Amino acid sequence: MTQESLFEPQAGDGGNCQPLTARGLDSLRSVAVECRKCRLSEMRRNVVFGEGNPKAGLFVIGEAPGAEEDAQGRPFVGRSGQLLDKILLAVGFERKDVYIGNIIKCRPPENRNPLADEIECCMPWLNEQLEIVAPKMLLLLGRVAANTILGNNLSMAAMRGRIIRWKGFDCVVTYHPAALLRNPNWKRPCWEDVQMLRAHYDRVCGDT
Ligand code: URA
């Protein structure tokens, strides 16, 4: 299926009882896993497309898959992921409640930061995911995710601790779990950020 035809009705779609959003994500995933747009496709074991509730009110965005994510094809399943699960659970979110994705979908070698051209090649997938899931809120983990999404070059200190409105989404920026593993002093501000996120989520998403 070409990208252009992704959201056109397909033969046989009529009998599919999956919700439209889930079907949109499945179609997108089937194209994304074949992606060869940048050099990272030559080194990856798996495309880490993203996963979670296709109708989530909260979309969590990390930077890029690590070794464990590359091996399993799932986002945030390594040490950072275990910490992310705890952070989310601390404010009442299970993985099934949210959608989790990354700025780029293939692991960079040695876990280096994604390069500008890799981000440029990969962002269309995330933009499509955001359009399909249509969350009210984004949780942006770390400076790479936040600078990329918000299109700025601000420091973490300048972005965290407040709700940032961006293209109709209410965004919260906080430290990446991998940074918290390196520097536990950042756990307190992260805790404050996710409490603020939860309070705002309850206001804009109600009980959903
Ligand atoms: N770090 C990220 O930014 N994303 C993952 O999926 C795993 C680790």
Boltz pocket constraint, residues with backbone or C-beta under 6 A from the ligand:
constraints:
  - pocket:
      binder: B
      contacts: [[A, 48], [A, 62], [A, 63], [A, 64], [A, 65], [A, 66], [A, 69], [A, 74], [A, 75], [A, 76], [A, 77], [A, 78], [A, 80], [A, 81], [A, 101], [A, 102], [A, 141], [A, 178]]
      max_distance: 6.0
